[in-house]
Amino acid sequence: MATVAHDGVWAPARRPLTAGLVLAVTLVAVEALAVGAALPLVKDDLGGLGLYGWTFSAFQLGSLVGIVVAGRAADRRGARYPLAAGLGLFAVGLVAAGLAPSMLVLVGARVLQGLGGGAVPAVAYVSIGRRYPDALRPRMFALLSTAWVVPGLTGPSLGALVAEGPGWRWVFLGLLPLVGLAGALTLPALANTGAIGSEAEGADERPASLPDALRVAVGASLVLGGVNADELLPGLLLIPLGLALGLPALRRLVPAGTLRAVPGLPATVLVRGVLTFSFFGTDAFVPLGLTSVRGSGTLLAGATLTGATLGWTTGSWVQAQTVPRLGARPLVRRGFALLLVGIVATSFVLLGPVPPVLAVVTWALGGLGIGLAYSSLSLTVLREAAPGLEGEASSALQLLDVLGIALGTGAAGALVDFADVSGRSPGTGIGSAWALMGLVAVIGLWLSRRLPGPVAVPAVTTT
């Protein structure tokens, strides 16, 4: 087996692009994780408790639109322009948030941050597909996963320290220099990543994707509003309205046959959404389960989430070493199996009499599972995408990412809320939610049979 000792991801020719992409992903990760810790102080200063949850939803819905538009723009104009626009919008959103006079303005600023932040992973995928050979892509995806580790360990604490010290506004404004540094490193390195999508075989002749992306975002918000509605009638109205608005647009934004799990690229995109639905629908309620059901402190809850983050990163590096030999399909199947074991084992911790500290280990298994599967699916999409259409394929993948997270956490929240209003214990609601997530993991394990088979990929020995 040939080795390429001089041509790794940190080789001189790729070093600026690698460093810039890692920094850009780290930037988005820090912002996402630090803001949550600062928001209680934001609420105390600005008021607007009713908009508290929308500060998270606004970012996700903006990100959904940014992912789709940036991915397709990268195919048509090259990766440099959508990344520049994304970093610019992200910076404007940071300034608007840092100067926000009200919670409503902050929500609008979070939309801008989401639009800009969504461009970062879309452009990263296109760049990996066009600027890194097959042998280096697993390692590059592992590096991007690692870019979440330090923010995952320090982001919440750092956000809280800044908010309580200089003030919550500096949680946003303090990131502006990093935006400039990420652009200075990455944009020159993308100068040769040109637009080839319009010439690619099978290039999409449809009009701009922005209207469809907006329809999907509004449709998803209506479905989530209906799922979490306190009364039955609004839910019965909002859910079908959201589906009627969003589903036709979604079909136009993903590969044909995605919602039917047609083998190949369509099934790969769908499986990614199933994966994030199951993992994040569980992960979002691990802290609540430990604190409200088992009476543990927030320190243990945070340690459990940190364990899952480290498990994810470990899984990503394991796939980087093994995917050339095994191919993506078996790693995705093993990932779903580990995720299912993690959900079941963590459920036993919730129900007792198992010591709650074991949740650090049991949910780390869930993190290991998604780490094995997540990057493997990314590699499969880049391999299956038509040359020049990597942006469109990767934006479809990340679109299902965002929908999986939003719908998974929304469905779990609805079950927890239903148990609460019905007079049942929090453990009943969380247990029901995790049972649903376990069932979805089983479905993902079954669907993963439809992923493309292995393709030989040469290995490298250096980074």
C-alpha positions in Angstrom: 0.0 0.0 0.0 1.5 3.3 -1.0 2.0 6.0 1.5 2.2 9.8 0.9 4.5 11.1 3.6 4.8 14.6 2.2 1.2 15.3 1.2 -0.9 15.3 4.3 -3.6 17.8 5.4 -0.9 20.0 7.0 1.4 19.9 4.0 2.6 23.4 3.0 0.2 23.7 0.1 -2.8 22.8 2.2 -1.8 24.3 5.5 -3.6 27.7 5.2 -6.8 26.0 4.0 -6.7 23.4 6.7 -6.0 25.9 9.4 -8.7 28.3 8.1 -11.4 25.6 7.9 -10.6 24.3 11.4 -10.6 27.9 12.8 -13.9 28.7 11.0 -15.6 25.6 12.5 -14.1 26.3 15.9 -15.5 29.9 15.7 -19.1 28.6 15.0 -18.7 26.0 17.8 -17.5 28.5 20.4 -20.4 30.9 19.5 -23.0 28.1 19.7 -21.8 26.7 23.0 -20.9 30.0 24.8 -24.2 31.8 24.0 -26.3 29.2 25.9 -24.4 29.9 29.1 -24.7 33.7 28.7 -28.4 33.8 27.8 -29.8 33.8 31.4 -27.9 37.1 32.0 -29.1 38.4 28.6 -32.7 37.7 29.7 -32.2 39.5 33.0 -30.9 42.5 31.1 -33.2 42.7 28.1 -36.3 40.8 29.4 -38.4 39.0 26.7 -38.6 35.6 28.4 -41.1 34.6 25.8 -38.5 34.9 23.1 -35.8 33.0 25.0 -36.3 29.7 23.1 -36.3 31.5 19.8 -32.7 32.6 20.3 -31.8 29.0 19.6 -34.5 28.3 17.0 -33.6 31.4 15.0 -30.0 30.3 14.6 -31.0 26.9 13.5 -33.6 28.1 11.0 -31.1 30.7 9.6 -28.5 28.0 9.4 -30.8 25.9 7.3 -31.2 28.6 4.7 -27.5 29.4 4.8 -26.5 25.8 4.2 -28.6 25.4 1.1 -27.8 28.7 -0.5 -24.0 28.5 0.2 -23.7 24.9 -1.0 -25.3 25.6 -4.3 -23.5 29.0 -4.7 -20.2 27.1 -4.2 -21.1 24.9 -7.2 -21.9 27.9 -9.4 -19.4 30.6 -8.3 -16.7 28.7 -6.4 -16.3 28.3 -2.6 -14.6 31.6 -2.0 -17.6 33.9 -2.5 -20.2 32.1 -0.3 -17.6 31.8 2.5 -16.8 35.5 2.3 -20.5 36.3 2.4 -21.1 33.9 5.2 -18.3 35.2 7.4 -19.6 38.8 6.6 -23.1 37.9 7.7 -21.9 36.1 10.8 -19.8 39.2 11.8 -22.8 41.5 11.2 -24.9 39.2 13.3 -22.3 39.3 16.1 -22.3 43.1 16.1 -26.1 43.3 16.0 -26.3 40.9 18.9 -23.6 42.6 20.9 -25.5 46.0 20.6 -29.0 44.6 20.8 -31.4 46.9 22.8 -34.1 44.2 23.1 -34.6 40.4 22.9 -36.5 40.8 19.6 -33.4 42.5 18.0 -31.2 39.7 19.5 -33.4 37.1 17.8 -33.0 38.9 14.5 -29.3 39.0 15.0 -29.3 35.2 15.7 -30.9 34.7 12.3 -28.1 36.6 10.6 -25.5 34.5 12.6 -27.3 31.3 11.5 -27.3 32.5 7.8 -23.6 33.1 8.0 -22.7 30.2 10.2 -24.5 27.8 7.8 -22.2 28.7 5.0 -19.1 27.5 7.0 -19.9 23.7 6.9 -21.3 23.9 3.4 -18.1 25.5 2.1 -15.9 23.2 4.2 -17.5 20.1 2.5 -17.0 21.5 -1.0 -13.4 22.4 -0.2 -12.7 18.9 1.2 -14.3 17.4 -1.9 -12.3 19.5 -4.4 -9.0 20.3 -2.6 -8.2 17.0 -0.7 -7.7 13.6 -2.3 -9.8 10.6 -1.2 -7.1 9.4 1.1 -7.0 12.6 3.2 -10.7 13.2 3.5 -11.3 10.9 6.5 -8.5 12.7 8.4 -9.9 16.1 7.5 -13.3 15.3 8.7 -11.8 14.0 11.9 -10.0 17.3 12.3 -13.2 19.2 11.9 -14.8 17.0 14.6 -11.9 17.8 16.8 -12.5 21.5 16.3 -15.6 21.0 18.5 -13.7 19.5 21.4 -12.0 22.6 22.9 -15.3 24.6 22.6 -17.2 21.7 24.0 -14.9 21.6 27.1 -14.4 25.4 27.6 -17.2 27.2 25.6 -20.0 27.1 28.2 -17.6 28.1 31.1 -15.9 30.7 29.0 -19.2 32.2 28.0 -20.4 32.3 31.6 -17.1 34.0 32.8 -17.3 36.6 30.0 -20.9 37.3 30.7 -20.4 37.8 34.4 -17.1 39.8 33.9 -16.9 42.2 31.0 -20.6 41.6 30.2 -22.7 39.3 28.0 -22.4 41.6 25.0 -18.7 40.6 24.8 -19.7 37.0 24.3 -20.7 38.2 20.8 -18.3 41.1 20.1 -15.3 39.3 21.4 -15.5 36.8 18.5 -15.1 39.4 15.8 -11.2 39.2 15.6 -11.5 35.4 15.1 -13.9 36.0 12.1 -11.3 38.2 10.5 -8.5 35.7 11.1 -10.5 32.8 9.7 -11.2 34.8 6.6 -7.6 35.9 6.2 -6.4 32.3 6.3 -9.2 30.6 4.3 -10.3 33.0 1.6 -6.9 33.2 -0.2 -6.5 29.4 -0.1 -9.9 29.1 -1.8 -8.9 31.3 -4.8 -8.5 28.3 -7.0 -11.6 26.5 -6.0 -13.6 27.6 -9.0 -17.1 27.2 -10.2 -17.6 24.0 -12.1 -21.1 23.0 -11.1 -22.8 24.7 -14.1 -20.8 22.5 -16.4 -21.2 19.2 -14.5 -23.2 16.4 -15.8 -26.6 16.4 -14.2 -26.3 20.0 -13.1 -29.5 21.4 -11.7 -31.3 23.7 -14.1 -33.8 24.9 -11.5 -34.0 28.5 -10.3 -32.3 29.7 -7.1 -32.8 27.6 -4.1 -33.4 30.5 -1.6 -37.3 30.4 -1.9 -37.3 26.6 -1.3 -34.9 26.9 1.7 -37.2 29.6 3.2 -40.3 27.4 2.7 -38.5 24.5 4.4 -37.5 26.7 7.3 -41.0 28.1 7.8 -42.6 24.7 7.3 -40.3 23.2 10.0 -41.1 26.0 12.4 -44.8 25.4 11.9 -44.4 21.7 12.5 -42.4 22.4 15.7 -45.0 24.9 16.8 -47.7 22.3 16.3 -45.9 19.5 18.0 -45.3 21.7 21.1 -48.7 23.4 21.1 -50.4 23.4 24.5 -53.8 22.8 22.9 -54.9 20.1 20.4 -56.6 22.3 17.8 -53.6 24.5 17.0 -51.4 21.5 16.7 -53.8 19.8 14.3 -53.7 22.9 12.2 -50.0 23.8 12.3 -48.5 20.4 11.6 -50.3 19.7 8.3 -49.8 23.3 7.2 -46.1 23.0 7.9 -45.8 19.7 6.0 -47.8 21.1 3.1 -45.5 24.1 2.8 -42.2 22.4 3.6 -42.3 18.9 2.1 -42.6 19.9 -1.6 -39.7 22.4 -1.2 -37.6 19.8 0.7 -38.0 17.3 -2.2 -36.6 19.9 -4.6 -33.6 20.5 -2.3 -32.5 16.9 -1.8 -31.5 14.2 -4.3 -34.4 12.5 -6.0 -35.7 9.6 -3.9 -34.3 10.8 -0.6 -37.5 10.5 1.3 -38.0 7.0 -0.1 -34.5 5.9 0.9 -33.5 5.0 -2.7 -30.1 3.2 -2.4 -27.0 5.3 -2.9 -26.8 9.0 -2.4 -30.5 9.5 -1.5 -30.4 6.9 1.3 -27.1 8.4 2.6 -28.7 11.8 2.9 -31.8 10.4 4.7 -29.8 8.3 7.1 -27.9 11.4 8.2 -31.2 13.0 9.3 -32.2 9.8 11.1 -28.9 9.8 12.9 -29.1 13.4 14.2 -32.8 12.9 15.1 -31.9 10.0 17.3 -28.8 11.4 18.9 -29.8 14.9 19.6 -33.3 14.0 20.7 -31.6 12.0 23.5 -28.7 14.3 24.1 -30.9 17.4 24.7 -32.6 15.7 27.7 -29.6 14.0 29.4 -29.0 17.0 31.7 -32.7 17.2 32.6 -32.9 13.5 33.3 -29.9 13.6 35.6 -30.9 16.8 37.5 -34.7 16.4 37.7 -35.1 12.6 37.9 -31.9 11.5 39.7 -31.3 14.7 41.6 -27.7 15.1 40.4 -25.9 18.4 40.1 -25.2 20.4 37.0 -21.5 19.4 37.3 -22.3 15.8 36.6 -24.7 16.8 33.8 -22.0 18.8 32.1 -19.4 16.0 32.5 -21.8 13.7 30.8 -22.2 16.0 27.8 -18.4 16.4 27.7 -18.0 12.6 27.7 -20.3 12.4 24.7 -18.3 15.1 22.9 -15.0 13.2 23.5 -16.7 10.0 22.4 -17.8 11.7 19.2 -14.3 12.9 18.5 -12.8 9.4 19.3 -15.3 7.8 16.9 -14.4 10.3 14.2 -10.7 9.5 14.5 -11.4 5.8 14.5 -13.3 6.1 11.2 -10.4 8.1 9.8 -8.1 5.1 10.4 -10.5 2.3 9.4 -12.7 3.6 6.6 -10.1 3.0 3.9 -10.1 -0.7 4.9 -13.7 -1.3 5.8 -15.7 1.3 3.8 -18.4 3.5 5.2 -21.4 1.2 5.4 -20.1 -1.1 8.2 -19.0 1.9 10.2 -22.4 3.5 10.0 -24.1 0.3 11.0 -21.7 -0.1 14.0 -22.3 3.6 14.8 -26.1 3.1 15.0 -25.6 0.0 17.1 -23.4 1.8 19.6 -25.9 4.7 19.7 -28.7 2.3 20.4 -26.7 0.7 23.3 -25.9 4.2 24.6 -29.6 5.2 24.6 -30.7 2.0 26.3 -27.9 2.0 28.9 -28.5 5.7 29.7 -32.2 5.0 30.2 -31.3 2.4 32.9 -29.3 5.1 34.6 -32.4 7.4 34.5 -34.7 4.7 35.9 -32.2 3.7 38.7 -31.0 2.2 41.0 -27.9 2.5 38.8 -25.4 5.2 40.1 -26.0 8.3 38.0 -22.3 8.8 37.5 -22.4 5.9 35.1 -24.2 8.2 32.6 -20.8 9.7 31.8 -19.8 6.2 30.4 -23.1 5.2 28.9 -23.7 8.4 27.0 -20.1 8.4 25.8 -21.1 5.3 23.9 -23.7 7.3 22.2 -21.1 9.9 21.3 -18.8 7.2 20.0 -21.6 5.8 17.8 -22.4 9.1 16.1 -18.7 9.8 15.7 -18.3 6.6 13.7 -21.3 7.2 11.5 -21.3 11.0 11.0 -18.1 11.5 9.1 -18.5 8.2 7.3 -21.8 9.5 5.8 -20.0 12.8 4.9 -17.4 10.8 3.0 -20.0 8.8 1.2 -21.9 11.9 0.0 -18.7 13.4 -1.4 -17.8 10.2 -3.1 -21.3 9.7 -4.6 -21.8 13.4 -5.7 -21.3 14.2 -9.4 -18.1 16.2 -10.0 -18.9 19.9 -9.6 -22.0 19.2 -7.6 -20.4 18.6 -4.2 -21.9 21.8 -2.8 -25.4 20.8 -3.7 -25.0 17.2 -2.3 -23.3 18.4 0.9 -26.0 21.1 1.4 -28.7 18.5 1.2 -26.8 16.4 3.7 -26.5 19.3 6.2 -30.1 20.3 5.5 -31.2 16.9 6.8 -28.7 17.4 9.7 -30.5 20.5 10.8 -34.0 19.1 10.3 -33.0 15.9 12.2 -31.8 18.0 15.2 -34.8 20.3 15.2 -37.4 17.6 14.8 -35.7 15.2 17.1 -35.4 17.7 20.0 -38.9 19.0 19.2 -40.5 15.5 19.3 -38.7 14.7 22.5 -39.7 18.0 24.1 -43.3 17.4 23.1 -43.3 14.0 24.9 -41.8 15.5 28.0 -44.3 18.3 28.0 -47.2 16.0 27.5 -46.1 13.9 30.5 -45.9 17.1 32.5 -49.3 18.5 31.7 -50.8 15.0 32.2 -49.5 14.9 35.8 -46.9 12.2 35.1 -43.3 12.3 36.4 -40.5 13.9 34.4 -38.9 10.4 34.2 -42.0 9.1 32.4 -41.7 11.8 29.8 -38.0 11.5 29.3 -38.2 7.7 29.2 -40.9 7.9 26.5 -38.7 10.3 24.5 -35.7 8.1 24.7 -37.8 5.1 23.7 -38.7 6.9 20.6 -35.1 7.8 19.9 -34.1 4.2 20.4 -36.7 3.1 17.8 -35.4 5.7 15.4 -31.9 4.3 15.9 -33.2 0.9 15.0 -34.8 2.3 11.8 -31.4 4.0 11.0 -29.6 0.7 11.5 -32.1 -0.9 9.0 -31.8 1.9 6.5 -28.0 1.8 6.5 -28.2 -1.4 4.4 -29.1 0.9 1.5 -25.8 2.8 1.7 -23.3 2.4 -1.2 -20.8 -0.4 -0.9 -17.1 0.1 0.0 -14.7 1.7 -2.4 -11.0 1.2 -2.0 -9.3 4.3 -0.7 -5.5 4.6 -0.4 -4.2 5.3 3.1 -1.7 7.9 4.2 0.6 7.7 7.2 1.1 11.3 8.0 -1.1 14.3 8.7 
